[in-house]
Amino acid sequence: MGKDEIVAWLQEDGEEALARLWRKADDARRANVGDAVHLRGLIEISNVCVRHCSYCGLRAANSKLHRYRMSAAEIMACVGQAVRFGCGTVVMQAGEDDGILTEWMGGLVRRIKKETDLAVTLSLGERPVEDFAAWREAGADRYLLRFETSNRLLYEKIHSPRSGGETDRLAILKALQGLGYETGSGAMIGIPGQTYDDVANDLLLFRDMDLDMIGVGPYIPHPDTPLGKAGPEFYAPDGLQAPGSEAMTYKVVALSRLLCPEANIPSTTALATIHGANGRELGLLRGANVVMPNLTPVPYRSLYEIYPNKACIRENPPQSFLCLRQRVRAIGRTVGTGKGGRTGRKRA
Ligand code: SAH
């Protein structure tokens, strides 16, 4: 699929044409990754962040946010729940928190790998390559780091570099692949200033990078951030600006599946947030094969506020797992058993 065709799909509004896109994506999903929906238990281990990303509620300058960092014991309790509820993977995510020490994290990964059969995914932002190597050595299987947008200028507009210099998420992703991590990336859809063309480039980059996991979600404005307060002057002209809508997100999920047939693709919380009732299911019917139930203890969950009104922030784990299993079965799919790693052709 070429760029023009991708842009045309992104701009398509016809119901019949879109039904065809959903069907093609669903067929590709079934043929390449099957009917299993893999559960990744998400633990948001810290909301401390040194960065100033202009869209994210965790940004260092947001003084309204009460900060937390979970203890190893608290995290292990969540890991226990992941096992009990049948997750094959645990995903530990955080802001860019320099208080998460390399050795401490390595020890935790080692312990999880020793005491459970879970795959371990980390999503701790940009770190020195030595940290990635140490955690890989400790047994971490996967790493998630979204490049957020492939448009360099837009990227620089909404991210200030880490103190200490320029950062390059694409180079970091390459390094992670080199270390043998299953590597995931992704983008936000509908960032002010992001065009349809930019989103098509994001999709082509997913393919070119041969990602194992692709996570996309709508950009959701957060009122306590500079971008959340952005006026119309931040947006691309009418007809060019990519919308951060539910429909647009499904299109990107479906096209990701067609361009990267073997990738693991979650139906994300951001999608459930903007649709509530059945956003997750629709994602699963339009190319996605993964869901990430939240295992973060309820008192911390509302503090991991990357954007407002995150879905499921009050549900406790037994409830949300029951609800998820029912939802998966109701759409004729099965809940995955095992780790749910990348299958099929491996990167050379
Ligand atoms: N510190 C880690 C995890 C960041 S939070 C990292 O940098 O990788 C995970 C993802 O949430 C981000 O990659 C971003 O794509 C998304 N996110 C942050 N703020 C958002 C917002 N306002 N709307 C939608 N998604 C957002």
Residues whose N, C-alpha, C, O or C-beta is under 5 A from the ligand:
A	BS01	SAH	Y55 C56 A94 G95 E96 S123 L124 G125 L144 L145 R146 M188 P218 Y219 I220 P221 H222 I306 Y307
